[in-house]
Amino acid sequence: MAQEEGKLRDASRSLSRELVGGSGQMEGIRRLVAQVAPSEASVLILGESGTGKELVARGIHQLSERAKGPFVPVNCGAIPGELLESELFGHEKGAFTGAINSRQGRFEMAAGGTLFLDEIGDMPLQMQVKLLRVLQEKCFERVGSNKTQQCDVRVIAATHQDLERQGDEGGFRMDLYYRLNVFPIDMPPLRARMEDIPALVRRFVDLMERDNRGSVELADAAMRQLMSYHWPGNVRELSNLVERLAILHPEGEVRAASLPGKISGARTVAPRNPILDPEPEVSLQRPNTESPSTSEAAEPVVSEEAEPAGAAGATLLSADGMDLKTHLADLERSLMVQALEQSDWVVARAAKMLNLQRTTLVEKMRKYDIYRPEEAPEA
């Protein structure tokens, strides 16, 4: 008994080291983890990318009765839909082209432990049905096999998406959502707990020093500047910044002026968004310095052969106005279709052309009902 209590204390201390911060939000997260860990309840971790959802899942595993078993993470957004079934459930030799050997799936690997399904919102609908069956019946079959295998796995899922909204739009099964959402944990973004930034920076520096990857020290003014930035990439962005500063400033103190412009407040030129920030028109005419009586002659002549509005420049607003939301949606859809066609419908390549995350492009394709020509639903 004393040995088990000692292991629990060690796991609790480890959780405090990983889930850094003394803010009320992080105290609440650690309390929820400690409450749900001893149970077998399914957990759904919600929050923006980079907030530390996998750390929470690992903390639940370490504090649970399954701590001696494996913790197996799977990023559902990083695996093509046609391969996800084999990845989760395994396959038999010859089940499909290229299956030269039998292979365990992640459910088998996680037996007696915890399976962490990250980015569950990106899972295709047909796989959602199969996952629901496993959660309900605690069994599955490998691809190409009719032998049922029992499943002793705790499932923890995570997503940055609004699954309820996806369910209303037909992109996520609500029965699976309710099965996963037994115990939700909502991770706060870093901008909601700025007081944790000094402790997070110290933690990242300690990890770098432990691994002999250098060190860095920030001046008080630089730390205050970090605490005034909005951190769209959350804790992951902060970790990357600390590592970058350690490389750029291996010796000496980092001052506020040495921080990247977007953080220090220095004026920087942001990359142009072709959808929301169309290329400005540049006039090559000289300023009109003539009197009003002669200024009419200086008016530009618009050729009838000129490109249509919006083709290469700004869209002209008619006297009757326009529906801006619809126009931007049409433009966004058009650019996505162009990128997909130019990339031969390889989503990852098209996402790179549009400077988007693959998961973001997949979500937008669902939103706008964009399909490969051969996969388009029949009218």
C-alpha positions as a Markdown table, in Angstrom:
| # | Residue | x | y | z |
|---|---|---|---|---|
| 1 | Met | 0.0 | 0.0 | 0.0 |
| 2 | Ala | 2.8 | 2.4 | 1.0 |
| 3 | Gln | 4.6 | 1.6 | -2.3 |
| 4 | Glu | 1.5 | 2.4 | -4.3 |
| 5 | Glu | 1.0 | 5.7 | -2.5 |
| 6 | Gly | 4.7 | 6.5 | -3.2 |
| 7 | Lys | 4.2 | 5.9 | -6.9 |
| 8 | Leu | 1.1 | 8.1 | -6.9 |
| 9 | Arg | 3.0 | 10.9 | -5.2 |
| 10 | Asp | 5.8 | 10.6 | -7.8 |
| 11 | Ala | 3.3 | 10.7 | -10.6 |
| 12 | Ser | 1.6 | 13.8 | -9.1 |
| 13 | Arg | 5.0 | 15.5 | -8.9 |
| 14 | Ser | 5.8 | 14.6 | -12.5 |
| 15 | Leu | 2.4 | 16.0 | -13.5 |
| 16 | Ser | 3.2 | 19.3 | -11.8 |
| 17 | Arg | 6.5 | 19.5 | -13.6 |
| 18 | Glu | 4.9 | 18.8 | -17.0 |
| 19 | Leu | 1.7 | 20.9 | -16.6 |
| 20 | Val | 3.6 | 24.0 | -15.5 |
| 21 | Gly | 1.9 | 27.0 | -14.0 |
| 22 | Gly | 0.5 | 28.4 | -10.8 |
| 23 | Ser | -2.5 | 30.1 | -12.4 |
| 24 | Gly | -6.0 | 29.2 | -11.4 |
| 25 | Gln | -6.6 | 27.6 | -14.8 |
| 26 | Met | -3.7 | 25.2 | -14.5 |
| 27 | Glu | -4.6 | 24.3 | -10.9 |
| 28 | Gly | -8.0 | 23.4 | -12.2 |
| 29 | Ile | -6.6 | 21.3 | -15.0 |
| 30 | Arg | -4.3 | 19.3 | -12.6 |
| 31 | Arg | -7.3 | 18.8 | -10.2 |
| 32 | Leu | -9.4 | 17.4 | -13.1 |
| 33 | Val | -6.6 | 15.1 | -14.2 |
| 34 | Ala | -6.2 | 13.7 | -10.6 |
| 35 | Gln | -10.0 | 13.2 | -10.4 |
| 36 | Val | -10.5 | 11.3 | -13.6 |
| 37 | Ala | -7.3 | 9.3 | -13.8 |
| 38 | Pro | -8.3 | 6.5 | -11.4 |
| 39 | Ser | -11.5 | 5.8 | -13.3 |
| 40 | Glu | -11.9 | 4.1 | -16.7 |
| 41 | Ala | -14.0 | 7.0 | -18.2 |
| 42 | Ser | -13.3 | 8.2 | -21.7 |
| 43 | Val | -11.8 | 11.7 | -21.7 |
| 44 | Leu | -12.1 | 14.3 | -24.4 |
| 45 | Ile | -9.4 | 17.0 | -24.2 |
| 46 | Leu | -10.4 | 20.3 | -26.0 |
| 47 | Gly | -8.2 | 23.3 | -26.8 |
| 48 | Glu | -6.3 | 25.2 | -29.4 |
| 49 | Ser | -3.2 | 23.6 | -31.0 |
| 50 | Gly | -0.1 | 23.9 | -28.9 |
| 51 | Thr | -1.8 | 24.1 | -25.5 |
| 52 | Gly | -0.5 | 20.8 | -24.2 |
| 53 | Lys | -3.3 | 18.3 | -24.8 |
| 54 | Glu | -1.0 | 15.3 | -25.1 |
| 55 | Leu | 0.7 | 16.2 | -21.8 |
| 56 | Val | -2.7 | 16.1 | -20.1 |
| 57 | Ala | -3.4 | 12.7 | -21.7 |
| 58 | Arg | 0.0 | 11.4 | -20.5 |
| 59 | Gly | -0.7 | 12.7 | -17.0 |
| 60 | Ile | -4.0 | 10.9 | -16.9 |
| 61 | His | -2.2 | 7.7 | -17.9 |
| 62 | Gln | 0.6 | 8.1 | -15.4 |
| 63 | Leu | -1.9 | 8.6 | -12.5 |
| 64 | Ser | -4.2 | 5.7 | -13.5 |
| 65 | Glu | -4.2 | 2.0 | -12.8 |
| 66 | Arg | -2.9 | 1.5 | -16.3 |
| 67 | Ala | 0.4 | 3.4 | -15.7 |
| 68 | Lys | 2.4 | 0.1 | -16.0 |
| 69 | Gly | 0.9 | -0.4 | -19.5 |
| 70 | Pro | 1.8 | 1.4 | -22.7 |
| 71 | Phe | 0.7 | 4.9 | -23.7 |
| 72 | Val | 0.2 | 4.9 | -27.5 |
| 73 | Pro | -0.5 | 8.2 | -29.3 |
| 74 | Val | -2.0 | 8.4 | -32.7 |
| 75 | Asn | -2.5 | 11.6 | -34.7 |
| 76 | Cys | -5.6 | 11.0 | -36.7 |
| 77 | Gly | -5.0 | 14.1 | -38.9 |
| 78 | Ala | -1.6 | 12.9 | -40.0 |
| 79 | Ile | -2.6 | 9.5 | -41.3 |
| 80 | Pro | -4.5 | 9.3 | -44.7 |
| 81 | Gly | -8.1 | 8.1 | -44.2 |
| 82 | Glu | -7.6 | 5.0 | -46.3 |
| 83 | Leu | -4.7 | 3.9 | -44.0 |
| 84 | Leu | -6.2 | 4.8 | -40.7 |
| 85 | Glu | -8.2 | 1.5 | -40.2 |
| 86 | Ser | -5.0 | -0.6 | -40.7 |
| 87 | Glu | -3.1 | 1.8 | -38.4 |
| 88 | Leu | -5.6 | 1.4 | -35.6 |
| 89 | Phe | -6.7 | -2.2 | -36.0 |
| 90 | Gly | -3.8 | -3.8 | -37.8 |
| 91 | His | -4.0 | -6.1 | -40.8 |
| 92 | Glu | -3.3 | -9.6 | -42.0 |
| 93 | Lys | -0.8 | -10.6 | -44.6 |
| 94 | Gly | -2.2 | -10.1 | -48.1 |
| 95 | Ala | -5.2 | -8.0 | -46.8 |
| 96 | Phe | -4.4 | -5.4 | -49.4 |
| 97 | Thr | -1.7 | -4.5 | -51.9 |
| 98 | Gly | 1.6 | -4.0 | -50.1 |
| 99 | Ala | 0.5 | -6.0 | -47.0 |
| 100 | Ile | 3.4 | -8.4 | -47.2 |
| 101 | Asn | 3.3 | -9.2 | -43.5 |
| 102 | Ser | 0.7 | -9.2 | -40.7 |
| 103 | Arg | 0.9 | -6.2 | -38.5 |
| 104 | Gln | -0.4 | -5.1 | -35.1 |
| 105 | Gly | -2.6 | -2.0 | -34.9 |
| 106 | Arg | -2.4 | 0.7 | -32.3 |
| 107 | Phe | -5.3 | -0.9 | -30.3 |
| 108 | Glu | -3.2 | -4.1 | -29.9 |
| 109 | Met | -0.1 | -2.1 | -29.0 |
| 110 | Ala | -2.0 | -0.2 | -26.3 |
| 111 | Ala | -3.4 | -3.4 | -24.7 |
| 112 | Gly | -3.6 | -2.9 | -20.9 |
| 113 | Gly | -2.7 | 0.8 | -21.3 |
| 114 | Thr | -4.0 | 4.0 | -22.9 |
| 115 | Leu | -4.6 | 4.9 | -26.5 |
| 116 | Phe | -4.5 | 8.7 | -27.2 |
| 117 | Leu | -6.4 | 9.7 | -30.4 |
| 118 | Asp | -5.2 | 13.2 | -31.2 |
| 119 | Glu | -7.1 | 15.4 | -33.7 |
| 120 | Ile | -10.1 | 13.1 | -33.5 |
| 121 | Gly | -12.1 | 15.7 | -35.5 |
| 122 | Asp | -10.1 | 14.7 | -38.6 |
| 123 | Met | -11.2 | 11.1 | -38.5 |
| 124 | Pro | -13.3 | 10.1 | -41.6 |
| 125 | Leu | -16.9 | 9.2 | -40.9 |
| 126 | Gln | -16.5 | 5.6 | -41.9 |
| 127 | Met | -13.8 | 5.2 | -39.3 |
| 128 | Gln | -15.9 | 6.9 | -36.7 |
| 129 | Val | -18.4 | 4.1 | -37.0 |
| 130 | Lys | -15.8 | 1.5 | -36.5 |
| 131 | Leu | -14.3 | 3.3 | -33.5 |
| 132 | Leu | -17.7 | 3.6 | -31.9 |
| 133 | Arg | -18.2 | -0.1 | -32.2 |
| 134 | Val | -14.8 | -0.7 | -30.4 |
| 135 | Leu | -15.8 | 1.6 | -27.6 |
| 136 | Gln | -19.1 | 0.0 | -27.2 |
| 137 | Glu | -18.3 | -3.7 | -27.6 |
| 138 | Lys | -14.6 | -3.7 | -26.6 |
| 139 | Cys | -13.6 | -5.8 | -29.6 |
| 140 | Phe | -12.3 | -5.4 | -33.2 |
| 141 | Glu | -11.0 | -7.3 | -36.2 |
| 142 | Arg | -7.8 | -6.8 | -38.1 |
| 143 | Val | -8.2 | -5.7 | -41.7 |
| 144 | Gly | -8.5 | -8.9 | -43.8 |
| 145 | Ser | -9.4 | -11.1 | -40.8 |
| 146 | Asn | -12.7 | -12.3 | -39.4 |
| 147 | Lys | -11.2 | -13.2 | -36.0 |
| 148 | Thr | -12.5 | -11.0 | -33.2 |
| 149 | Gln | -10.0 | -9.7 | -30.7 |
| 150 | Gln | -10.9 | -8.4 | -27.3 |
| 151 | Cys | -9.9 | -4.9 | -26.5 |
| 152 | Asp | -8.6 | -3.8 | -23.1 |
| 153 | Val | -7.7 | -0.2 | -23.8 |
| 154 | Arg | -8.7 | 3.2 | -22.3 |
| 155 | Val | -9.3 | 5.8 | -25.0 |
| 156 | Ile | -8.4 | 9.5 | -24.5 |
| 157 | Ala | -9.2 | 11.7 | -27.4 |
| 158 | Ala | -8.3 | 15.3 | -28.2 |
| 159 | Thr | -9.2 | 18.0 | -30.8 |
| 160 | His | -8.9 | 21.7 | -31.4 |
| 161 | Gln | -12.2 | 21.6 | -33.4 |
| 162 | Asp | -15.8 | 22.2 | -32.3 |
| 163 | Leu | -17.1 | 18.7 | -32.5 |
| 164 | Glu | -20.7 | 19.8 | -31.7 |
| 165 | Arg | -20.7 | 22.2 | -34.6 |
| 166 | Gln | -19.2 | 19.5 | -36.8 |
| 167 | Gly | -21.9 | 17.1 | -35.7 |
| 168 | Asp | -24.6 | 19.7 | -36.7 |
| 169 | Glu | -23.0 | 20.0 | -40.1 |
| 170 | Gly | -22.7 | 16.2 | -40.6 |
| 171 | Gly | -18.9 | 16.0 | -40.2 |
| 172 | Phe | -18.8 | 14.1 | -36.9 |
| 173 | Arg | -21.1 | 11.5 | -35.5 |
| 174 | Met | -22.9 | 12.7 | -32.4 |
| 175 | Asp | -23.2 | 9.2 | -30.9 |
| 176 | Leu | -19.4 | 9.0 | -31.0 |
| 177 | Tyr | -19.1 | 12.5 | -29.6 |
| 178 | Tyr | -21.2 | 11.5 | -26.6 |
| 179 | Arg | -19.3 | 8.3 | -26.1 |
| 180 | Leu | -16.0 | 10.2 | -26.0 |
| 181 | Asn | -17.2 | 13.2 | -24.1 |
| 182 | Val | -17.8 | 11.4 | -20.8 |
| 183 | Phe | -15.3 | 13.7 | -19.0 |
| 184 | Pro | -14.3 | 16.8 | -21.0 |
| 185 | Ile | -11.2 | 18.8 | -20.1 |
| 186 | Asp | -10.9 | 22.2 | -21.7 |
| 187 | Met | -7.3 | 23.4 | -22.0 |
| 188 | Pro | -6.9 | 27.2 | -21.7 |
| 189 | Pro | -4.9 | 29.1 | -24.4 |
| 190 | Leu | -1.6 | 30.7 | -23.2 |
| 191 | Arg | -3.0 | 34.2 | -23.6 |
| 192 | Ala | -5.5 | 33.3 | -20.8 |
| 193 | Arg | -2.8 | 32.5 | -18.3 |
| 194 | Met | 0.0 | 35.0 | -19.0 |
| 195 | Glu | 1.2 | 34.7 | -15.4 |
| 196 | Asp | 2.5 | 31.2 | -16.1 |
| 197 | Ile | 5.0 | 32.4 | -18.8 |
| 198 | Pro | 8.0 | 32.9 | -16.4 |
| 199 | Ala | 7.6 | 29.4 | -15.0 |
| 200 | Leu | 7.2 | 27.9 | -18.5 |
| 201 | Val | 10.3 | 29.7 | -19.7 |
| 202 | Arg | 12.3 | 28.4 | -16.7 |
| 203 | Arg | 11.0 | 24.9 | -17.4 |
| 204 | Phe | 12.1 | 25.1 | -21.1 |
| 205 | Val | 15.5 | 26.4 | -20.1 |
| 206 | Asp | 15.9 | 23.6 | -17.5 |
| 207 | Leu | 15.1 | 21.0 | -20.1 |
| 208 | Met | 17.7 | 22.5 | -22.6 |
| 209 | Glu | 20.4 | 22.6 | -19.9 |
| 210 | Arg | 19.6 | 19.0 | -18.9 |
| 211 | Asp | 20.0 | 17.9 | -22.5 |
| 212 | Asn | 23.1 | 20.0 | -23.1 |
| 213 | Arg | 21.3 | 22.1 | -25.7 |
| 214 | Gly | 22.4 | 25.5 | -24.3 |
| 215 | Ser | 20.8 | 28.0 | -22.0 |
| 216 | Val | 19.4 | 31.5 | -22.1 |
| 217 | Glu | 18.5 | 34.3 | -19.7 |
| 218 | Leu | 15.9 | 37.0 | -20.3 |
| 219 | Ala | 15.9 | 40.5 | -19.0 |
| 220 | Asp | 12.9 | 41.6 | -16.9 |
| 221 | Ala | 11.8 | 43.9 | -19.8 |
| 222 | Ala | 12.0 | 41.0 | -22.2 |
| 223 | Met | 9.9 | 38.8 | -19.9 |
| 224 | Arg | 7.3 | 41.6 | -19.6 |
| 225 | Gln | 7.2 | 41.8 | -23.4 |
| 226 | Leu | 6.6 | 38.0 | -23.6 |
| 227 | Met | 3.7 | 38.4 | -21.2 |
| 228 | Ser | 2.1 | 41.1 | -23.4 |
| 229 | Tyr | 2.2 | 39.0 | -26.6 |
| 230 | His | -1.0 | 37.1 | -27.7 |
| 231 | Trp | 0.7 | 33.7 | -28.5 |
| 232 | Pro | -1.4 | 32.3 | -31.3 |
| 233 | Gly | 0.8 | 29.2 | -31.2 |
| 234 | Asn | 0.4 | 28.8 | -27.4 |
| 235 | Val | 2.9 | 26.9 | -25.3 |
| 236 | Arg | 4.5 | 25.3 | -28.4 |
| 237 | Glu | 5.3 | 28.7 | -29.9 |
| 238 | Leu | 6.8 | 29.8 | -26.6 |
| 239 | Ser | 8.9 | 26.7 | -26.4 |
| 240 | Asn | 10.2 | 27.2 | -29.9 |
| 241 | Leu | 11.1 | 30.8 | -29.2 |
| 242 | Val | 13.1 | 29.9 | -26.1 |
| 243 | Glu | 15.1 | 27.4 | -28.0 |
| 244 | Arg | 15.7 | 29.9 | -30.8 |
| 245 | Leu | 16.9 | 32.5 | -28.4 |
| 246 | Ala | 19.3 | 30.0 | -26.8 |
| 247 | Ile | 20.9 | 29.6 | -30.3 |
| 248 | Leu | 21.0 | 33.3 | -31.1 |
| 249 | His | 22.2 | 34.4 | -27.7 |
| 250 | Pro | 24.3 | 31.7 | -26.2 |
| 251 | Glu | 25.9 | 34.1 | -23.8 |
| 252 | Gly | 24.6 | 37.2 | -22.1 |
| 253 | Glu | 21.1 | 38.4 | -21.4 |
| 254 | Val | 18.3 | 38.7 | -23.9 |
| 255 | Arg | 16.9 | 42.2 | -24.0 |
| 256 | Ala | 13.4 | 43.2 | -25.2 |
| 257 | Ala | 14.9 | 44.7 | -28.3 |
| 258 | Ser | 16.4 | 41.3 | -29.2 |
| 259 | Leu | 13.0 | 39.6 | -29.4 |
| 260 | Pro | 11.3 | 39.1 | -32.7 |
| 261 | Gly | 9.5 | 42.2 | -34.0 |
| 262 | Lys | 6.1 | 40.7 | -33.6 |
| 263 | Ile | 6.8 | 40.2 | -29.9 |
| 264 | Ser | 8.9 | 43.2 | -29.1 |
| 265 | Gly | 6.4 | 45.6 | -30.7 |
| 266 | Ala | 8.8 | 46.6 | -33.5 |
| 267 | Arg | 7.0 | 47.3 | -36.8 |
| 268 | Thr | 7.1 | 44.3 | -39.1 |
| 269 | Val | 5.6 | 43.7 | -42.5 |
| 270 | Ala | 3.2 | 40.8 | -42.2 |
| 271 | Pro | 2.8 | 38.3 | -45.1 |
| 272 | Arg | -0.1 | 39.3 | -47.3 |
| 273 | Asn | -3.2 | 37.1 | -47.3 |
| 274 | Pro | -4.4 | 36.9 | -50.9 |
| 275 | Ile | -8.0 | 36.4 | -49.7 |
| 276 | Leu | -8.4 | 39.1 | -47.1 |
| 277 | Asp | -5.7 | 41.5 | -48.4 |
| 278 | Pro | -5.8 | 41.8 | -52.2 |
| 279 | Glu | -2.8 | 43.2 | -53.9 |
| 280 | Pro | -3.1 | 47.0 | -53.8 |
| 281 | Glu | -3.3 | 48.8 | -57.1 |
| 282 | Val | -0.3 | 51.0 | -57.8 |
| 283 | Ser | -0.9 | 54.2 | -59.8 |
| 284 | Leu | 1.8 | 55.2 | -62.2 |
| 285 | Gln | 0.2 | 58.6 | -62.9 |
| 286 | Arg | 1.9 | 61.7 | -61.7 |
| 287 | Pro | 0.1 | 63.7 | -59.0 |
| 288 | Asn | -2.5 | 66.0 | -60.5 |
| 289 | Thr | -1.2 | 69.6 | -60.0 |
| 290 | Glu | -3.3 | 71.2 | -62.6 |
| 291 | Ser | -6.2 | 73.5 | -62.0 |
| 292 | Pro | -9.7 | 72.1 | -61.7 |
| 293 | Ser | -10.5 | 73.3 | -65.2 |
| 294 | Thr | -7.9 | 71.1 | -66.8 |
| 295 | Ser | -8.0 | 68.2 | -64.4 |
| 296 | Glu | -10.7 | 66.3 | -66.4 |
| 297 | Ala | -8.1 | 65.6 | -69.1 |
| 298 | Ala | -6.0 | 63.8 | -66.6 |
| 299 | Glu | -8.6 | 61.1 | -65.8 |
| 300 | Pro | -7.5 | 57.6 | -66.7 |
| 301 | Val | -9.0 | 55.9 | -69.6 |
| 302 | Val | -10.3 | 52.4 | -68.9 |
| 303 | Ser | -10.0 | 50.0 | -71.8 |
| 304 | Glu | -12.9 | 47.6 | -72.6 |
| 305 | Glu | -10.2 | 44.9 | -73.0 |
| 306 | Ala | -9.0 | 45.3 | -69.4 |
| 307 | Glu | -9.2 | 42.4 | -67.1 |
| 308 | Pro | -12.5 | 41.9 | -65.3 |
| 309 | Ala | -12.7 | 43.2 | -61.8 |
| 310 | Gly | -11.1 | 40.9 | -59.2 |
| 311 | Ala | -9.1 | 39.0 | -61.8 |
| 312 | Ala | -5.8 | 40.6 | -61.0 |
| 313 | Gly | -6.6 | 43.6 | -58.8 |
| 314 | Ala | -9.2 | 44.8 | -56.3 |
| 315 | Thr | -12.9 | 44.0 | -56.9 |
| 316 | Leu | -14.9 | 47.0 | -57.7 |
| 317 | Leu | -17.9 | 47.7 | -55.5 |
| 318 | Ser | -21.1 | 48.4 | -57.4 |
| 319 | Ala | -23.5 | 51.1 | -56.5 |
| 320 | Asp | -25.9 | 48.5 | -55.1 |
| 321 | Gly | -23.2 | 47.1 | -52.8 |
| 322 | Met | -22.3 | 43.4 | -52.3 |
| 323 | Asp | -22.4 | 40.5 | -49.9 |
| 324 | Leu | -18.8 | 40.6 | -48.7 |
| 325 | Lys | -19.1 | 37.3 | -46.7 |
| 326 | Thr | -20.4 | 35.5 | -49.8 |
| 327 | His | -17.8 | 37.0 | -52.1 |
| 328 | Leu | -14.9 | 36.1 | -49.7 |
| 329 | Ala | -16.2 | 32.6 | -49.4 |
| 330 | Asp | -16.5 | 32.2 | -53.1 |
| 331 | Leu | -12.9 | 33.5 | -53.5 |
| 332 | Glu | -11.6 | 31.2 | -50.8 |
| 333 | Arg | -13.3 | 28.2 | -52.4 |
| 334 | Ser | -12.0 | 29.1 | -55.8 |
| 335 | Leu | -8.4 | 29.4 | -54.6 |
| 336 | Met | -8.6 | 26.0 | -52.7 |
| 337 | Val | -9.9 | 24.3 | -55.8 |
| 338 | Gln | -7.1 | 25.8 | -57.9 |
| 339 | Ala | -4.5 | 24.7 | -55.4 |
| 340 | Leu | -5.9 | 21.1 | -55.3 |
| 341 | Glu | -6.0 | 20.9 | -59.0 |
| 342 | Gln | -2.5 | 22.2 | -59.4 |
| 343 | Ser | -1.2 | 19.7 | -56.8 |
| 344 | Asp | -3.1 | 16.8 | -58.4 |
| 345 | Trp | -5.4 | 16.7 | -55.4 |
| 346 | Val | -2.6 | 15.9 | -52.9 |
| 347 | Val | -4.1 | 17.7 | -49.9 |
| 348 | Ala | -0.8 | 18.2 | -48.0 |
| 349 | Arg | 0.8 | 19.8 | -51.1 |
| 350 | Ala | -2.2 | 22.0 | -51.7 |
| 351 | Ala | -2.2 | 23.1 | -48.0 |
| 352 | Lys | 1.5 | 24.1 | -48.4 |
| 353 | Met | 0.7 | 26.2 | -51.5 |
| 354 | Leu | -2.0 | 28.0 | -49.4 |
| 355 | Asn | 0.2 | 28.3 | -46.3 |
| 356 | Leu | -2.4 | 26.3 | -44.3 |
| 357 | Gln | -2.2 | 23.3 | -42.0 |
| 358 | Arg | -3.3 | 20.1 | -43.7 |
| 359 | Thr | -6.1 | 19.7 | -41.1 |
| 360 | Thr | -7.3 | 23.2 | -41.7 |
| 361 | Leu | -7.6 | 22.6 | -45.4 |
| 362 | Val | -9.4 | 19.3 | -44.8 |
| 363 | Glu | -11.9 | 21.1 | -42.6 |
| 364 | Lys | -12.5 | 23.9 | -45.2 |
| 365 | Met | -12.9 | 21.2 | -47.9 |
| 366 | Arg | -15.7 | 19.7 | -45.8 |
| 367 | Lys | -17.2 | 23.2 | -45.2 |
| 368 | Tyr | -17.3 | 24.0 | -48.9 |
| 369 | Asp | -18.2 | 20.5 | -50.1 |
| 370 | Ile | -15.0 | 20.2 | -52.2 |
| 371 | Tyr | -14.3 | 16.6 | -53.4 |
| 372 | Arg | -12.0 | 14.9 | -55.8 |
| 373 | Pro | -13.8 | 14.6 | -59.1 |
| 374 | Glu | -14.0 | 10.8 | -58.8 |
| 375 | Glu | -15.3 | 11.0 | -55.2 |
| 376 | Ala | -17.9 | 13.7 | -55.7 |
| 377 | Pro | -21.4 | 12.5 | -54.5 |
| 378 | Glu | -23.9 | 11.8 | -57.2 |
| 379 | Ala | -26.4 | 14.6 | -57.8 |
